[in-house]
């Protein structure tokens, strides 16, 4: 479980020791690190002459079952999990080469790739994954204080509407499957084993409609009302999803996550465009 008392700065100070311990445990030779992300540290590695990636995860609740999700997918559309050290929040995973981000592809091509990948990830699972219903309860608990701390960046009526939507959707979900709730174009890489592979899951178990949220709001694919609605419509139609539920979950998750984003204004625009596109 995540260590609530460990700050990101404290964790960064531990990274060199964790790297040393993982090198010894898995008999690794380390190469060049990747660009450091907000929630982890990844470095190129070799084990027994084979290329891989050592990933250290900053302990936080959304990544608690990341290794388990990769284990469930077993390389089907996602990077393979080669080894996992739960205590160190460390994973050894398949290396994607050339590793180009899907974000660099043409937007329509990128959307084609995501639409093809999503059904492969929707596995029927249970424990140990957190339920979308529980995640929704977390959002409801945190939203008012997040909104206050952010300086009330939008009207209270909108916040209340979003919270009502979360309650209604959470209580009336359809079939439950494994979801990658952060599946956007920076979390899909060009590879050799398959053309594109998914990385960095933040897994939940819930209804499929939630999974469109990070794609619809992915401003790399085009930040305009037309682009946002186009992505919602394509995803809903081609994946046979309930458009209104997909829209509602996108609004809900976007608001729940926007307070930690440096692009709050863009995400707020997306929310308003979606609310104007309801059926």
C-alpha positions in Angstrom: 0.0 0.0 0.0 1.0 3.6 -0.5 3.1 5.3 2.2 1.0 8.4 3.0 3.9 9.9 4.9 6.5 9.7 2.2 6.9 12.9 0.2 8.1 12.9 -3.4 11.3 14.6 -2.3 11.9 12.0 0.3 11.3 9.3 -2.3 13.7 10.9 -4.8 16.5 10.8 -2.1 15.9 7.0 -1.8 16.1 6.3 -5.6 19.9 5.7 -5.8 19.7 3.1 -3.0 16.7 1.5 -4.6 18.5 1.3 -7.9 21.5 -0.3 -6.2 19.3 -2.9 -4.5 17.4 -3.7 -7.7 20.7 -4.1 -9.7 21.8 -6.6 -7.1 18.5 -8.5 -6.8 18.0 -8.9 -10.5 21.6 -8.9 -11.7 21.1 -5.9 -14.0 23.4 -3.6 -16.0 21.9 -0.1 -16.1 22.0 2.2 -19.1 20.6 5.7 -19.7 17.6 6.8 -17.7 14.4 8.0 -19.4 13.1 11.5 -18.8 11.9 11.5 -15.2 8.2 11.5 -14.7 6.2 12.9 -11.9 5.4 9.6 -10.4 8.4 7.4 -11.1 11.9 6.8 -12.3 12.7 4.5 -15.3 16.1 3.5 -16.7 17.2 1.3 -19.5 18.7 -1.9 -18.3 20.0 -5.3 -19.4 19.5 -8.7 -17.7 21.3 -11.7 -19.1 22.1 -9.7 -22.2 18.4 -8.9 -22.9 17.1 -5.4 -23.0 14.5 -4.3 -20.4 13.5 -1.3 -18.3 13.8 -0.9 -14.5 10.9 1.2 -13.2 10.7 2.6 -9.7 7.3 3.9 -8.8 6.7 6.7 -6.3 4.3 5.1 -3.9 0.8 6.5 -4.4 -2.7 5.1 -4.4 -3.4 5.2 -8.1 -0.4 3.0 -8.9 -0.9 0.4 -6.2 -1.9 -2.4 -8.6 0.2 -1.4 -11.6 2.2 -4.6 -11.6 -0.9 -6.7 -11.2 -2.6 -5.0 -14.2 0.5 -5.8 -16.4 0.4 -9.3 -15.1 -3.3 -9.7 -16.1 -2.6 -8.3 -19.6 0.4 -10.6 -20.0 1.8 -8.7 -22.9 -1.5 -8.5 -24.8 -1.4 -4.9 -26.0 0.7 -3.9 -23.1 4.4 -4.1 -22.0 5.3 -7.4 -20.4 6.0 -7.6 -16.7 9.3 -9.4 -16.2 9.8 -9.1 -12.4 8.2 -7.3 -9.5 9.4 -6.3 -6.1 6.4 -5.1 -4.2 8.3 -3.8 -1.1 10.5 -1.5 -3.2 7.7 -0.5 -5.7 10.0 -1.7 -8.4 9.3 -3.5 -11.7 11.3 -4.9 -14.5 9.4 -4.5 -17.7 9.8 -5.1 -21.5 11.6 -2.3 -23.3 9.8 -0.7 -26.2 12.0 0.2 -29.1 12.0 2.7 -30.7 9.7 3.9 -27.9 8.2 6.8 -29.8 5.1 8.2 -28.1 1.8 7.7 -29.8 1.4 11.5 -29.1 3.7 12.1 -32.1 1.4 10.3 -34.5 -1.3 11.9 -36.6 -4.4 12.4 -34.3 -6.7 10.2 -36.4 -4.1 7.5 -36.5 -3.6 7.8 -32.8 -7.3 7.5 -32.2 -7.4 4.4 -34.4 -4.6 2.8 -32.3 -6.4 3.6 -29.0 -9.7 2.2 -30.2 -8.0 -1.0 -31.3 -6.1 -1.4 -28.0 -8.9 -0.7 -25.5 -11.0 -3.9 -25.9 -7.9 -6.0 -25.4 -7.4 -4.5 -22.0 -10.9 -5.0 -20.8 -10.4 -8.2 -18.8 -12.8 -9.6 -16.2 -10.9 -9.5 -12.9 -11.6 -9.0 -9.2 -9.1 -8.6 -6.3 -6.8 -6.9 -5.7 -8.0 -4.1 -7.9 -9.7 -1.0 -6.6 -13.3 -0.5 -7.8 -14.5 2.5 -9.7 -17.2 2.9 -7.2 -14.6 3.3 -4.4 -12.6 5.7 -6.6 -15.8 7.8 -7.1 -16.3 8.0 -3.4 -12.7 9.3 -3.0 -13.4 11.9 -5.7 -16.6 13.0 -3.9 -14.7 13.3 -0.6 -11.9 15.4 -2.1 -13.5 17.6 -4.7 -14.9 20.3 -2.4 -11.6 20.9 -0.6 -9.6 20.6 -3.9 -11.9 23.3 -5.4 -11.4 25.6 -2.4 -7.6 25.1 -2.4 -7.4 25.9 -6.1 -9.1 29.3 -5.4 -12.6 28.3 -6.7 -11.5 28.3 -10.3 -15.1 27.8 -11.5 -18.6 28.3 -10.3 -20.0 26.2 -7.4 -23.0 25.1 -9.5 -20.7 23.3 -11.8 -18.9 21.5 -9.0 -22.3 20.4 -7.6 -23.4 19.2 -11.0 -20.3 17.1 -11.4 -20.7 15.6 -7.9 -24.3 14.7 -8.7 -23.1 13.0 -12.0 -20.5 11.0 -10.1 -23.1 9.7 -7.6 -25.5 8.8 -10.4 -23.0 7.0 -12.6 -21.3 5.2 -9.8 -24.5 3.7 -8.5 -25.7 2.5 -11.9 -22.7 1.0 -13.7 -22.8 -1.8 -16.2 -20.4 -4.7 -16.7 -17.2 -4.5 -14.7 -13.8 -4.9 -16.4 -10.2 -3.9 -15.8 -9.6 -0.3 -16.9 -6.5 1.7 -17.6 -7.8 5.0 -16.2 -4.8 7.0 -17.6 -4.7 5.7 -21.1 -3.7 8.7 -23.3 -1.1 9.2 -26.1 1.8 9.6 -23.8 1.2 6.1 -22.3 1.4 4.2 -25.6 4.8 3.5 -27.1 6.0 2.2 -30.5 7.5 -1.2 -30.1 8.9 -4.2 -32.0 6.9 -7.1 -30.6 3.7 -5.1 -31.5 3.4 -1.8 -33.3 2.2 -0.1 -30.1 2.2 -1.1 -26.5 0.5 0.4 -23.4 2.5 1.5 -20.4 1.8 3.0 -16.9 -1.6 1.7 -16.0 -3.5 3.2 -13.1 -5.9 0.3 -12.9 -9.5 0.2 -11.7 -12.4 -2.2 -12.1 -15.4 -0.5 -13.5 -17.6 0.0 -16.5 -16.0 0.6 -19.9 -17.4 4.1 -20.4 -14.8 5.5 -17.9 -12.0 4.5 -20.2 -12.8 7.1 -22.8 -12.1 10.0 -20.4 -8.3 10.4 -20.7 -8.6 10.1 -24.5 -11.4 12.6 -25.0 -9.5 15.2 -22.9 -6.1 14.5 -24.4 -5.4 17.9 -25.9 -2.4 16.5 -27.8 -5.1 15.1 -30.2 -6.6 18.5 -30.7 -7.9 21.1 -28.2 -11.2 22.3 -29.7 -14.8 21.7 -29.1 -15.0 19.9 -32.5 -12.0 17.7 -31.6 -13.3 16.8 -28.1 -16.8 15.9 -29.4 -15.3 14.0 -32.4 -13.3 11.8 -30.0 -16.2 11.2 -27.7 -18.5 10.2 -30.7 -15.9 7.9 -32.4 -15.0 6.1 -29.1 -18.7 5.7 -28.2 -19.8 4.5 -31.6 -16.9 2.2 -32.5 -16.6 0.6 -29.1 -20.4 0.4 -28.6 -20.4 2.5 -25.5 -23.2 4.5 -23.9 -22.3 8.0 -25.1 -24.0 9.9 -22.3 -22.3 7.8 -19.6 -19.0 8.1 -21.4 -19.5 11.9 -21.5 -20.5 12.0 -17.8 -17.4 9.9 -16.7 -15.1 12.1 -18.8 -16.5 15.2 -17.1 -16.2 13.6 -13.7 -12.7 12.3 -14.0 -11.4 15.4 -15.7 -12.7 17.6 -12.9 -11.4 15.2 -10.2 -7.9 15.2 -11.8 -7.6 18.8 -13.0 -6.5 20.3 -9.7 -3.2 18.5 -9.9 -2.7 19.5 -13.6 -0.7 22.4 -14.9 -3.4 22.6 -17.7 -6.4 23.3 -15.5 -7.7 25.9 -17.9 -7.6 23.6 -20.9 -9.3 20.8 -18.9 -12.0 23.2 -17.8 -12.7 24.2 -21.4 -13.0 20.5 -22.2 -15.6 20.0 -19.5 -17.7 23.0 -20.7 -17.6 21.8 -24.3 -18.7 18.3 -23.2 -21.6 19.7 -21.1 -22.7 21.6 -24.1 -22.7 18.4 -26.2 -25.0 16.3 -24.1 -27.8 14.5 -26.0 
